[in-house]
Amino acid sequence: MDKYIGKKLDGRYEITELIGVGGMAEVYKGVDVMDHKDVAIKILKKEYAENEDFLRRFRNESKAIAVLSHPNIVKIYDVGFSEKVQYIVMEYIDGITLKEYIEEERVLTWKDTVHFVIQILRALQHAHDKGIVHRDIKPQNIMMFTDGTIKVMDFGIAKFAREEGKTATDQAIGSVHYISPEQAGGDVTDAKSDIYSVGAMMYEMLTGSKPFDSDNPVAIAVMHMQDIPERPRALNPDIPDGLEEIVLRAMEKSPADRYQSTAEMISDIDAFKVNPNMTFGYYQEEEDPDEYEDYYGGVQADEIIEADGGRGGRRTTVADPPRKKGRKQPPEEYYDDDDDDDEQEERSSLVVPVLTAIVVVVIIVAVIFVATLLSGLIKGDGQQNDFKMPDFYGMDYNTAVSQYGNNIQFELIGSEYNELDEGLIFEQSIPAETEFKRGDVLKVKISKGMETVAVPNVANMNAELAKDQLTQRGLLAEIKNSSSTEIQKGYVISTEPEVGTEVHKGATIVLYVSMGVDAGQVSVDDYVGQVADDACTLAEYAGLKPRTELKASYEEEGKVVEQSIPKGEKVEEGTEIILYVSNGVAPDGEIPFTVPFPDGANGRFVIDFVITNEDGTTSTSSTNTLLVPEMNQVSQNVVGSGENVSVVVVLTNLNTGVRAQIGTYFFNFATGAVTVQTEDIVAAFNSVGGYDQAAATEPPTEAPTEAPTETPTEAPPQTEPPTEEPQVTTTTTAYDPSLYGVFYSDAGDGYGYFDIYGNYFLYTQ
């Protein structure tokens, strides 16, 4: 069994199941026990926890998502980086990946393709606006809800705009099937690299085939850099011309020929949606076949045999090259084959030239390698560059100077507000891993920290105007509706954080906006008898915040047996409701209870257990006659039902007939637990005259002149017994458990006591 399943991270995130495994991390489903919601928890694999590069990528992902807030980007809730485990807590998405959907459908309709791509582009536009390039856009990193909503995830190799100066050795490689030519070649990547990857995904969605495919990943990367993909309409004639143009423009080899921004690509797609029959004129055909060799460097064969990593030839059909505007293209019939024999003959005639070319290429590469090696040894000034520039991003400036100042001459050229903490380097003039000479000047910029701004006072302001006020200050707004008896509908009630609080630019401010009087109220339904999961879902749908607690019950396990807010009551939206769920344990049974007798007690006694069940019914169980001091304690099995049953223990002196409470208790018959509310055994024996049997058998000769206002806790003082046997009158009253004990008549002509059934006995002279 997985070592994490069943564990709880930081006492909050309980891991329930493994739902995905990636290259450097494993993804689990879990429960946030504080907020009672499902979450996804990405945990860095143990074998990479000590690898600085993987740690940097993992932290980079959390940092990238943390600055993003968009409905088409997976949300991040929390991060944890300790010595034992590194994890990111994210929004749990109950859906499938776009890759799984494509595999099921094979070829998507152009309408579905456009629906998905628009959402992906909007997510990327938000990221690009924040200076973040994803660099690993692929169907595996796109999650899809059942309603077709898209969520972009996995920013593990995302690059911030400030990293543009880094060299190829520091560039992470995304999935080769969707990689841009510049990323495959190790060149600088920007937002246009993501656009290429989106174009490659569109190609696959519309045709059912990847633009380039092979068993060799290196060969695929080379194809992205050098080859022209087969036209989408050649594979699927149902693709509209305009949509094909969009795909081909997004997949241009040169970034300068692609869409320059996601907004530009979205604009074309929106125009296409309005008129699917339109074309953009990015590509056109001209009827001069002789000009074809200008595009393909003089090759005029209908097939090209390419080396495939030494594993044999791969045939790349060029029957329908992209029709780029301004380039003359041959007509469609130019590529028609005369017959299969001609094709075979032409293919055979190319074998010798291709093999000769491969030998020449190998020789050239060897010469270049030797020349490069010699140039590294023989410099113009005779000095060898023995140092490679470290990556100072995120390092404290003073620390960098103290550690590397002997070899590098640091020059501080400025400071700017930045997502890094104050004093940390975020830009360097010589890229990391570049060779340098000792004493070279390195110009750096350091962070001033994130710029802060005070939350403005937007209370009682129209919500749209309030959002504009926040936007002008570089803040984001999140609207939460609330009812109000004072603020008119559509106006701000308050903000979170409060007015005047200093926050970082880019922070999200919650605006609580009035929905009017009594708006936002929820009428509570009856959830008793429903399955707990169904009840929670319905309660959430109604606007409540459900929480479950287990309770012993005769009902089937998992059924709701009680709710904290009764049916029909109106409460504010978001109010917590507790649903008590049966744990399948019947709440009845018997609990042994022991009463010890105090030292010096003497006489004949009976102890009664008066049980008041949760449904209000009562019952009594009694012991046999107890002879004290022959016995020093008594045990009795108390039978009942419920988790909060009131039990009153009453002592009766059989010699005098006087009764007194020993104590009151709460019995839980589901768990066998007993909770003491009140208890005083010594006082009870004293009240019933349980220490002097002779004195307790006779009543006093005189009653006090006034009756006490409360039931005395002690027995009345015993004086001389009366000269005559008292008369006993028995009267029944309404049952009241509080009327136990001795009382005196108002007339002063006697005394008596109440028993547990509400009967009282009056002794008179």
Legacy VTK file of the C-alpha trace (Angstrom):
# vtk DataFile Version 3.0
C-alpha trace
ASCII
DATASET POLYDATA
POINTS 765 float
0.000 0.000 0.000
1.168 3.533 -0.764
2.940 5.030 2.250
1.075 8.343 1.989
-2.490 7.004 1.785
-4.214 7.474 5.127
-1.627 10.005 6.293
-2.473 13.614 7.173
-0.115 16.391 6.048
0.393 19.175 8.595
-2.632 17.850 10.471
-4.955 19.196 7.775
-4.763 17.359 4.443
-5.799 13.716 4.706
-4.613 11.656 1.718
-7.191 9.173 0.420
-5.988 7.780 -2.928
-3.356 8.005 -5.662
-4.810 9.557 -8.824
-1.780 10.307 -11.003
1.938 9.772 -11.441
4.170 12.240 -13.283
7.835 12.460 -14.064
8.872 14.149 -10.840
5.780 14.015 -8.631
2.802 11.890 -7.632
-0.690 13.331 -7.356
-3.110 12.225 -4.648
-6.708 12.950 -3.877
-7.211 14.206 -0.345
-9.583 15.971 1.998
-9.030 19.339 3.634
-10.410 18.447 7.071
-10.673 22.110 8.049
-12.653 23.315 5.026
-14.294 19.903 4.371
-13.522 19.816 0.658
-11.685 17.542 -1.757
-8.235 18.666 -2.877
-5.462 17.403 -5.127
-2.065 17.037 -3.469
1.066 16.899 -5.621
4.016 15.383 -3.710
7.569 15.482 -5.040
8.996 12.004 -5.416
11.503 11.028 -2.752
14.294 10.347 -5.238
14.093 13.962 -6.437
13.714 15.641 -3.032
17.474 16.176 -2.746
17.960 17.226 -6.365
18.237 21.012 -6.514
17.005 21.173 -10.102
13.811 19.236 -9.345
13.271 21.173 -6.134
13.614 24.411 -8.084
11.139 23.218 -10.713
8.687 22.054 -8.052
8.852 25.335 -6.165
8.690 27.211 -9.451
5.370 25.505 -10.179
3.871 26.591 -6.862
5.204 30.111 -7.369
3.857 30.306 -10.914
0.343 29.135 -10.020
0.260 31.288 -6.874
0.387 34.519 -8.907
-2.332 33.295 -11.282
-6.058 33.580 -10.703
-8.182 32.556 -13.672
-11.229 30.283 -14.103
-9.328 28.187 -16.681
-6.219 27.663 -14.524
-6.115 25.170 -11.668
-6.156 26.930 -8.288
-3.467 26.491 -5.657
-4.528 26.459 -2.004
-1.379 25.718 -0.046
2.267 24.628 -0.300
4.519 22.766 2.088
8.278 22.461 1.837
9.893 20.598 4.716
12.833 18.232 4.951
10.522 15.193 4.847
7.983 16.102 2.170
7.423 18.794 -0.445
3.850 19.205 -1.637
1.413 21.527 -3.381
-2.296 21.512 -2.479
-4.445 22.347 -5.489
-8.021 22.391 -6.666
-9.367 18.868 -7.179
-10.840 18.423 -10.644
-13.299 15.589 -11.082
-12.794 15.055 -14.785
-10.473 13.625 -17.442
-7.497 14.965 -19.334
-7.891 16.335 -22.831
-5.556 13.525 -23.944
-8.027 10.918 -22.674
-10.865 12.722 -24.436
-8.953 12.857 -27.740
-8.120 9.142 -27.468
-11.822 8.370 -26.966
-13.107 10.604 -29.780
-10.152 10.119 -32.184
-11.117 13.187 -34.278
-12.895 16.159 -32.707
-15.383 18.353 -34.506
-14.145 21.820 -35.332
-16.737 23.280 -32.930
-15.449 21.211 -29.993
-11.879 22.055 -30.936
-12.599 25.776 -30.977
-14.499 25.522 -27.679
-11.525 23.925 -25.926
-8.804 26.013 -27.575
-10.452 29.344 -26.725
-10.388 28.427 -23.023
-6.754 27.298 -23.205
-5.751 30.524 -24.941
-7.536 32.665 -22.364
-5.734 30.846 -19.571
-2.407 31.369 -21.345
-3.233 35.009 -22.009
-3.671 35.529 -18.267
-0.369 33.765 -17.573
1.454 35.708 -20.291
0.099 38.980 -18.901
1.703 37.972 -15.600
5.013 37.325 -17.376
4.734 33.521 -17.180
5.343 31.183 -20.131
4.007 27.653 -19.568
6.443 25.837 -21.934
4.769 22.420 -21.592
1.329 22.806 -23.161
0.031 19.361 -24.106
-3.282 17.467 -23.790
-1.970 15.630 -20.705
-1.756 18.983 -18.886
-5.296 20.059 -19.760
-8.111 18.878 -17.472
-11.712 18.841 -18.626
-14.909 18.853 -16.554
-17.979 16.984 -17.739
-19.536 20.296 -18.840
-16.592 21.010 -21.171
-14.844 23.513 -18.923
-11.070 23.502 -19.332
-8.404 23.849 -16.629
-4.724 24.306 -17.519
-2.341 22.779 -14.984
1.259 21.643 -14.407
3.415 24.763 -14.525
6.424 22.668 -13.474
8.752 24.091 -16.140
7.069 27.483 -16.472
9.413 30.372 -17.187
9.040 33.919 -15.868
9.659 36.729 -18.335
12.716 37.859 -16.350
14.499 34.617 -17.310
14.808 35.478 -21.003
18.572 35.882 -20.736
19.161 32.250 -19.742
21.025 29.994 -22.121
19.965 26.766 -23.759
21.507 24.654 -21.024
19.018 26.045 -18.571
15.960 25.617 -20.735
13.632 22.810 -19.660
12.175 20.712 -22.455
8.454 20.071 -22.724
6.666 17.215 -24.485
8.392 16.655 -27.855
5.126 16.064 -29.713
4.034 19.663 -29.057
7.380 21.413 -28.549
8.133 24.625 -30.421
11.124 24.720 -32.792
12.970 27.296 -30.680
12.443 25.292 -27.502
13.608 22.100 -29.212
16.714 23.951 -30.370
17.476 25.320 -26.907
16.794 28.926 -27.927
15.053 31.584 -25.846
11.337 30.893 -25.431
8.514 33.345 -24.939
4.727 33.438 -25.194
4.886 32.508 -28.892
6.319 29.125 -27.892
3.053 28.322 -26.070
1.117 29.437 -29.161
3.006 26.876 -31.290
2.120 24.129 -28.795
-1.554 25.133 -28.931
-1.383 24.942 -32.738
0.097 21.433 -32.515
-2.738 20.375 -30.186
-5.332 21.840 -32.572
-3.720 19.848 -35.383
-4.144 16.624 -33.410
-7.714 17.419 -32.343
-8.850 18.147 -35.902
-6.988 15.334 -37.684
-6.572 12.598 -35.077
-2.816 12.588 -35.775
0.103 14.418 -34.235
1.958 16.831 -36.562
5.113 14.716 -36.262
5.553 11.268 -34.787
8.338 8.718 -34.414
9.741 6.171 -31.995
12.696 8.474 -31.431
11.970 11.634 -29.363
15.067 13.359 -30.766
13.822 12.721 -34.296
10.467 14.308 -33.400
12.203 17.396 -32.015
14.269 17.704 -35.213
11.096 17.408 -37.301
9.556 20.321 -35.387
12.643 22.376 -36.224
12.974 21.384 -39.894
9.970 19.575 -41.385
6.699 20.876 -42.768
3.660 18.970 -41.430
1.080 17.562 -43.789
-1.790 19.942 -44.311
-4.674 19.267 -41.849
-7.258 19.268 -44.676
-5.301 16.515 -46.438
-6.061 14.298 -43.433
-9.553 15.640 -42.721
-11.269 17.463 -45.625
-14.102 18.534 -43.285
-11.835 21.116 -41.621
-12.877 24.624 -42.754
-10.240 26.555 -44.718
-10.142 29.402 -42.228
-9.529 27.106 -39.273
-6.721 25.363 -41.168
-5.093 28.750 -41.719
-5.263 29.448 -37.971
-3.582 26.116 -37.173
-0.815 26.595 -39.739
-0.096 30.160 -38.668
0.155 29.114 -35.016
2.654 26.396 -36.096
4.978 28.564 -38.171
8.639 27.598 -37.671
9.751 31.176 -37.100
8.213 32.910 -34.055
8.068 36.107 -36.104
5.651 34.447 -38.568
3.287 33.142 -35.867
0.574 34.911 -33.968
2.402 37.419 -31.792
0.039 37.018 -28.847
-2.776 34.810 -27.637
-5.118 37.802 -27.972
-4.339 37.946 -31.699
-5.099 34.241 -32.115
-8.300 34.542 -30.053
-9.400 37.420 -32.303
-9.056 35.255 -35.427
-10.913 32.356 -33.804
-13.747 34.660 -32.701
-14.006 36.012 -36.248
-14.062 32.472 -37.616
-16.833 31.454 -35.199
-18.993 34.280 -36.543
-18.365 33.202 -40.161
-16.990 29.626 -40.512
-16.756 30.085 -44.303
-14.263 32.929 -44.102
-10.551 32.726 -44.910
-7.815 35.026 -43.688
-5.541 35.070 -46.745
-2.463 34.063 -44.774
-1.728 31.398 -47.391
-2.538 31.294 -51.103
-1.877 29.063 -54.115
-0.274 30.202 -57.347
-0.193 28.251 -60.577
3.589 28.228 -61.255
5.081 24.785 -60.404
8.539 25.980 -61.387
8.599 28.207 -58.314
8.129 25.233 -55.953
11.832 24.610 -55.599
12.202 28.074 -54.025
10.268 26.799 -51.022
11.938 23.408 -50.623
15.477 24.325 -51.647
15.372 22.686 -55.058
13.865 19.321 -53.978
11.025 18.446 -56.367
10.226 14.896 -55.323
6.873 13.869 -53.945
8.602 12.062 -51.089
11.695 12.680 -48.975
13.542 9.938 -47.146
14.841 11.202 -43.801
17.193 9.625 -41.283
15.442 8.600 -38.115
18.068 8.479 -35.402
19.870 5.646 -37.111
16.781 3.414 -36.941
15.971 3.461 -40.634
14.273 5.789 -43.061
11.022 7.634 -42.423
8.901 8.811 -45.280
7.564 12.350 -44.980
4.901 13.152 -47.518
4.935 16.719 -48.780
1.903 16.390 -50.999
0.244 19.471 -49.475
2.757 21.993 -48.098
1.435 25.082 -46.314
0.462 27.820 -48.685
2.283 30.775 -47.210
1.303 34.183 -48.493
3.876 35.610 -50.865
5.409 32.216 -51.666
4.492 30.616 -54.992
3.135 27.117 -54.582
2.519 24.377 -57.176
-1.063 23.364 -57.966
-2.634 20.421 -56.205
-2.191 18.118 -59.246
1.559 18.692 -59.141
1.838 16.087 -56.390
-0.290 13.392 -58.046
1.602 10.119 -58.595
1.563 8.608 -62.077
1.680 5.044 -60.857
3.166 2.882 -58.139
6.056 1.741 -60.344
7.264 5.291 -60.876
7.068 5.885 -57.140
9.156 2.799 -56.362
11.735 3.632 -59.030
12.110 7.199 -57.783
12.441 6.036 -54.205
15.211 3.618 -55.147
17.047 6.286 -57.096
17.314 8.412 -53.940
18.972 5.802 -51.745
22.565 6.339 -52.941
22.446 10.171 -52.780
20.916 10.078 -49.298
23.527 7.648 -47.969
26.275 9.782 -49.481
24.778 12.860 -47.806
24.725 11.112 -44.431
28.449 10.261 -44.720
29.268 13.847 -45.636
27.260 15.163 -42.674
29.097 12.838 -40.270
32.462 14.059 -41.576
31.409 17.708 -41.259
30.178 17.186 -37.680
33.479 15.526 -36.754
35.465 18.432 -38.211
33.331 20.964 -36.332
33.765 19.032 -33.082
37.573 18.955 -33.436
37.653 22.634 -34.352
35.505 23.531 -31.339
37.728 21.487 -29.060
40.857 23.205 -30.351
39.266 26.662 -30.088
38.540 25.945 -26.449
42.194 25.228 -25.842
43.708 27.987 -27.955
42.293 31.435 -27.205
43.255 34.606 -28.968
44.813 36.005 -25.807
46.270 32.689 -24.752
44.066 32.582 -21.613
41.673 29.704 -20.868
38.207 30.465 -19.457
38.030 28.093 -16.507
34.856 29.530 -14.874
31.171 29.137 -15.598
28.806 31.830 -14.395
26.567 30.696 -11.518
22.837 31.323 -11.498
22.350 34.153 -9.012
18.578 34.417 -9.388
16.997 34.454 -5.944
20.351 34.810 -4.111
20.935 37.589 -1.601
23.188 40.243 -3.155
25.527 40.525 -0.152
25.835 36.742 0.054
26.695 36.539 -3.649
29.417 39.202 -3.287
30.949 37.527 -0.235
31.010 34.070 -1.859
32.018 34.954 -5.433
33.621 38.391 -5.110
37.145 36.994 -5.583
36.368 35.876 -9.143
33.532 38.163 -10.202
33.325 41.941 -10.054
29.711 42.695 -9.124
28.103 45.942 -10.279
24.684 46.834 -8.863
22.823 48.707 -11.610
19.445 49.169 -9.963
16.541 47.773 -8.017
12.899 47.206 -8.905
9.735 45.935 -7.339
9.618 42.200 -7.889
7.957 39.011 -6.629
11.208 38.124 -4.845
12.001 39.299 -1.333
13.879 42.528 -0.898
17.630 42.331 -1.561
17.520 39.217 -3.772
19.042 39.222 -7.277
16.511 38.848 -10.095
18.575 39.819 -13.159
22.203 39.300 -14.228
24.022 40.543 -17.338
25.965 37.305 -17.985
23.666 34.267 -18.308
24.191 31.307 -15.995
26.539 28.549 -17.254
28.281 31.004 -19.598
32.082 30.856 -19.478
33.766 33.984 -18.115
37.194 35.210 -17.144
38.199 35.917 -13.613
37.529 39.557 -12.810
34.767 39.999 -15.392
32.103 42.549 -14.450
28.657 41.135 -13.712
25.852 43.681 -13.682
22.923 42.710 -11.483
19.579 44.093 -10.403
18.052 43.363 -7.017
14.459 43.205 -5.853
12.830 45.906 -3.756
10.239 43.338 -2.747
6.663 43.408 -3.891
5.164 46.880 -4.053
2.452 47.470 -1.475
-0.666 49.581 -1.631
-3.385 50.439 0.909
-6.859 48.951 0.420
-9.089 51.900 -0.556
-12.393 52.727 1.085
-15.026 51.536 -1.377
-17.857 50.908 1.104
-21.301 51.992 -0.140
-19.858 52.341 -3.662
-21.215 50.688 -6.788
-19.476 47.326 -7.224
-18.196 48.122 -10.740
-16.759 51.453 -9.620
-15.176 49.716 -6.638
-13.524 47.154 -8.944
-12.197 50.017 -11.065
-10.736 51.664 -7.941
-8.918 48.447 -7.088
-7.700 47.941 -10.654
-6.192 51.434 -10.737
-4.148 50.485 -7.681
-2.950 47.219 -9.195
-5.293 45.042 -7.149
-7.668 42.259 -8.192
-11.294 42.059 -7.102
-13.356 39.047 -6.076
-17.105 39.568 -5.661
-18.998 37.804 -2.878
-22.710 38.467 -2.550
-24.309 39.076 0.833
-27.658 40.277 2.120
-27.904 43.633 3.854
-30.661 45.676 5.483
-28.756 48.947 5.058
-26.780 48.886 1.793
-28.706 48.970 -1.471
-28.426 46.167 -3.976
-25.244 46.155 -6.064
-23.240 48.323 -3.665
-20.244 47.316 -1.558
-20.874 46.441 2.090
-17.256 45.902 3.143
-13.887 44.589 1.969
-11.519 41.858 3.047
-8.839 42.826 4.056
-10.218 45.929 5.744
-9.817 49.481 4.490
-6.287 50.828 4.947
-4.596 47.421 5.124
-1.271 47.364 3.252
-1.251 44.559 0.656
1.034 43.606 -2.223
0.128 44.750 -5.702
-1.632 41.944 -7.503
-3.355 40.800 -4.314
-7.041 39.854 -4.462
-9.468 41.977 -2.437
-12.852 40.457 -1.593
-15.757 42.832 -2.139
-18.890 41.911 -0.199
-21.687 43.265 -2.363
-25.256 43.709 -1.185
-27.988 41.617 -2.763
-30.643 43.664 -1.002
-32.772 43.040 2.069
-33.333 39.329 2.858
-31.443 38.323 -0.259
-29.022 35.491 0.053
-31.224 33.636 2.538
-31.569 29.873 2.366
-34.591 27.849 3.444
-33.295 24.671 5.061
-34.577 21.375 3.659
-35.112 18.117 5.523
-32.030 15.921 5.093
-32.941 13.287 7.700
-33.127 9.810 6.188
-30.867 10.622 3.229
-27.440 9.148 2.507
-24.784 11.454 3.961
-23.017 12.163 0.638
-26.302 12.985 -1.097
-27.394 15.212 1.779
-24.084 17.112 1.728
-24.350 17.624 -2.030
-27.906 18.942 -1.757
-26.997 21.192 1.161
-24.048 22.655 -0.744
-26.239 23.162 -3.804
-28.743 25.019 -1.626
-25.993 27.345 -0.430
-25.259 25.809 2.956
-21.926 24.615 4.337
-22.513 21.032 5.526
-20.426 19.272 8.151
-20.999 15.678 9.290
-20.699 14.104 12.723
-21.166 10.420 13.531
-23.909 9.388 15.938
-25.056 6.053 17.311
-28.431 5.165 15.853
-30.736 2.322 14.944
-30.729 3.670 11.377
-28.574 2.158 8.634
-24.948 3.261 8.704
-24.330 6.365 6.584
-27.881 7.738 6.861
-28.567 11.223 8.279
-30.466 10.844 11.553
-30.518 14.439 12.773
-29.623 17.954 11.582
-28.552 21.011 13.560
-30.928 23.415 11.760
-34.561 22.340 11.527
-36.411 22.067 8.242
-37.955 25.311 6.996
-35.764 27.667 8.998
-34.236 30.518 6.957
-30.528 31.226 7.390
-27.813 33.184 5.601
-26.241 31.558 2.558
-23.013 29.870 3.631
-24.300 29.001 7.110
-22.852 25.790 8.536
-25.275 22.928 9.109
-24.255 19.824 11.040
-25.613 16.563 9.684
-25.515 13.785 12.272
-24.850 10.525 10.474
-25.529 7.025 11.804
-22.394 5.017 12.564
-24.396 1.805 12.565
-23.992 1.265 16.321
-27.277 0.700 18.214
-27.344 3.091 21.203
-28.732 0.687 23.799
-27.380 -1.757 26.306
-26.540 -1.962 30.001
-23.826 -0.265 32.017
-22.595 -1.578 35.393
-22.670 1.120 38.088
-21.101 0.838 41.542
-22.048 2.820 44.692
-19.541 2.599 47.571
-20.863 2.954 51.139
-19.195 5.472 53.468
-17.476 4.410 56.684
-19.813 4.332 59.679
-22.972 3.744 57.653
-25.425 1.420 59.360
-28.868 0.096 58.479
-31.046 -1.412 55.802
-31.156 0.445 52.492
-32.413 0.303 48.899
-30.937 2.232 45.952
-33.169 3.217 42.995
-31.929 4.216 39.538
-34.442 6.600 37.903
-33.729 6.623 34.130
-35.005 9.380 31.815
-34.394 8.384 28.176
-33.755 10.834 25.334
-37.339 10.429 24.119
-38.668 11.501 27.548
-39.782 8.059 28.755
-38.779 7.007 32.284
-38.038 3.746 34.018
-36.684 2.656 37.378
-34.483 -0.197 38.483
-33.838 -0.987 42.148
-31.397 -3.027 44.162
-32.341 -5.669 46.676
-32.219 -4.804 50.364
-28.709 -3.740 51.309
-27.392 -4.545 54.797
-24.717 -2.116 55.923
-22.029 -2.419 57.289
-22.119 -6.086 56.221
-21.776 -4.762 52.640
-19.376 -1.967 51.753
-20.654 -1.308 48.184
-23.261 -2.359 45.628
-23.095 -2.816 41.824
-26.115 -2.654 39.556
-26.474 -3.063 35.756
-28.411 -0.031 34.513
-30.301 -0.745 31.282
-31.206 2.067 28.853
-31.060 3.459 25.338
-29.399 6.589 24.011
-26.203 8.583 24.119
-27.294 11.219 26.647
-29.543 9.514 29.186
-30.189 11.171 32.551
-29.962 8.822 35.540
-30.820 9.886 39.109
-29.552 7.585 41.905
-31.751 7.684 45.044
-30.957 6.182 48.480
-33.807 4.961 50.761
-33.351 4.101 54.444
-35.772 1.214 55.039
-35.665 1.829 58.787
-36.987 5.382 58.505
-38.459 5.498 55.003
-36.437 8.657 54.331
-34.979 9.146 50.816
-32.204 11.321 49.420
-30.341 11.737 46.129
-26.878 10.250 45.874
-26.252 12.024 42.528
-27.247 12.678 38.937
-25.412 11.219 35.925
-25.451 11.055 32.129
-25.149 7.554 30.650
-24.018 6.901 27.035
-25.322 3.439 26.216
-23.567 3.456 22.835
-20.102 3.771 24.344
-20.660 2.647 27.955
-19.418 5.994 29.311
-20.835 7.618 32.469
-20.502 11.344 33.178
-21.006 12.652 36.724
-23.144 15.758 37.016
-23.591 15.855 40.811
-22.615 13.324 43.476
-22.370 13.292 47.307
-22.758 9.821 48.827
-21.804 10.852 52.369
-24.402 13.643 52.432
-27.081 11.280 51.136
-26.456 8.765 53.935
-26.448 11.593 56.436
-29.768 12.927 55.059
-31.555 9.607 55.487
-30.134 8.986 58.966
-27.929 6.190 57.750
-25.335 6.542 60.538
-27.525 5.963 63.646
-30.227 3.380 63.154
-31.812 3.795 66.591
-32.222 7.544 66.262
-33.441 7.303 62.710
-36.406 5.022 63.525
-38.312 7.673 65.551
-39.573 11.015 64.201
-38.859 14.276 66.128
-41.296 15.539 68.788
-41.609 19.021 67.381
-41.641 20.469 63.916
-39.845 23.749 63.172
-41.963 26.877 63.297
-41.370 27.603 59.616
-41.128 25.290 56.627
-37.893 25.661 54.697
-38.148 27.323 51.284
-36.073 24.560 49.660
-35.776 20.844 50.141
-33.184 20.428 52.909
-30.043 18.565 51.985
-29.834 17.036 55.428
-32.383 15.110 57.445
-34.301 17.131 60.101
-32.738 17.149 63.553
-33.784 14.163 65.585
-35.104 14.884 69.059
-37.105 12.856 71.467
-39.524 10.501 69.715
-43.235 11.359 70.006
-45.210 9.747 72.733
-47.802 8.486 70.301
-47.449 6.621 67.007
-47.895 9.198 64.220
-50.715 8.925 61.709
-49.603 8.424 58.093
-51.469 10.055 55.193
-50.548 9.144 51.606
-51.304 11.513 48.740
-50.312 11.230 45.068
-49.197 14.313 43.124
-47.854 14.861 39.631
-44.476 13.178 39.160
-41.592 15.592 39.780
-38.097 14.080 40.272
-36.984 17.241 42.092
-39.377 16.560 45.007
-37.289 13.907 46.711
-36.565 14.231 50.386
-38.038 15.406 53.683
-40.464 18.295 54.177
-42.427 19.867 57.095
-46.096 20.737 57.091
-47.064 24.399 57.056
-49.179 23.898 60.154
-46.244 22.497 62.057
-48.185 19.369 62.952
-45.856 16.854 61.395
-43.355 16.036 58.731
-43.040 13.712 55.730
-41.171 12.984 52.509
-41.740 12.491 48.791
-40.853 9.248 47.081
-39.662 8.939 43.483
-43.183 8.417 42.139
-44.546 11.700 43.402
-46.288 10.172 46.464
-45.728 11.912 49.752
-46.161 10.550 53.258
-47.211 12.938 56.062
-46.604 12.040 59.671
-48.928 13.809 62.142
-49.394 13.680 65.907
LINES 1 766
765 0 1 2 3 4 5 6 7 8 9 10 11 12 13 14 15 16 17 18 19 20 21 22 23 24 25 26 27 28 29 30 31 32 33 34 35 36 37 38 39 40 41 42 43 44 45 46 47 48 49 50 51 52 53 54 55 56 57 58 59 60 61 62 63 64 65 66 67 68 69 70 71 72 73 74 75 76 77 78 79 80 81 82 83 84 85 86 87 88 89 90 91 92 93 94 95 96 97 98 99 100 101 102 103 104 105 106 107 108 109 110 111 112 113 114 115 116 117 118 119 120 121 122 123 124 125 126 127 128 129 130 131 132 133 134 135 136 137 138 139 140 141 142 143 144 145 146 147 148 149 150 151 152 153 154 155 156 157 158 159 160 161 162 163 164 165 166 167 168 169 170 171 172 173 174 175 176 177 178 179 180 181 182 183 184 185 186 187 188 189 190 191 192 193 194 195 196 197 198 199 200 201 202 203 204 205 206 207 208 209 210 211 212 213 214 215 216 217 218 219 220 221 222 223 224 225 226 227 228 229 230 231 232 233 234 235 236 237 238 239 240 241 242 243 244 245 246 247 248 249 250 251 252 253 254 255 256 257 258 259 260 261 262 263 264 265 266 267 268 269 270 271 272 273 274 275 276 277 278 279 280 281 282 283 284 285 286 287 288 289 290 291 292 293 294 295 296 297 298 299 300 301 302 303 304 305 306 307 308 309 310 311 312 313 314 315 316 317 318 319 320 321 322 323 324 325 326 327 328 329 330 331 332 333 334 335 336 337 338 339 340 341 342 343 344 345 346 347 348 349 350 351 352 353 354 355 356 357 358 359 360 361 362 363 364 365 366 367 368 369 370 371 372 373 374 375 376 377 378 379 380 381 382 383 384 385 386 387 388 389 390 391 392 393 394 395 396 397 398 399 400 401 402 403 404 405 406 407 408 409 410 411 412 413 414 415 416 417 418 419 420 421 422 423 424 425 426 427 428 429 430 431 432 433 434 435 436 437 438 439 440 441 442 443 444 445 446 447 448 449 450 451 452 453 454 455 456 457 458 459 460 461 462 463 464 465 466 467 468 469 470 471 472 473 474 475 476 477 478 479 480 481 482 483 484 485 486 487 488 489 490 491 492 493 494 495 496 497 498 499 500 501 502 503 504 505 506 507 508 509 510 511 512 513 514 515 516 517 518 519 520 521 522 523 524 525 526 527 528 529 530 531 532 533 534 535 536 537 538 539 540 541 542 543 544 545 546 547 548 549 550 551 552 553 554 555 556 557 558 559 560 561 562 563 564 565 566 567 568 569 570 571 572 573 574 575 576 577 578 579 580 581 582 583 584 585 586 587 588 589 590 591 592 593 594 595 596 597 598 599 600 601 602 603 604 605 606 607 608 609 610 611 612 613 614 615 616 617 618 619 620 621 622 623 624 625 626 627 628 629 630 631 632 633 634 635 636 637 638 639 640 641 642 643 644 645 646 647 648 649 650 651 652 653 654 655 656 657 658 659 660 661 662 663 664 665 666 667 668 669 670 671 672 673 674 675 676 677 678 679 680 681 682 683 684 685 686 687 688 689 690 691 692 693 694 695 696 697 698 699 700 701 702 703 704 705 706 707 708 709 710 711 712 713 714 715 716 717 718 719 720 721 722 723 724 725 726 727 728 729 730 731 732 733 734 735 736 737 738 739 740 741 742 743 744 745 746 747 748 749 750 751 752 753 754 755 756 757 758 759 760 761 762 763 764
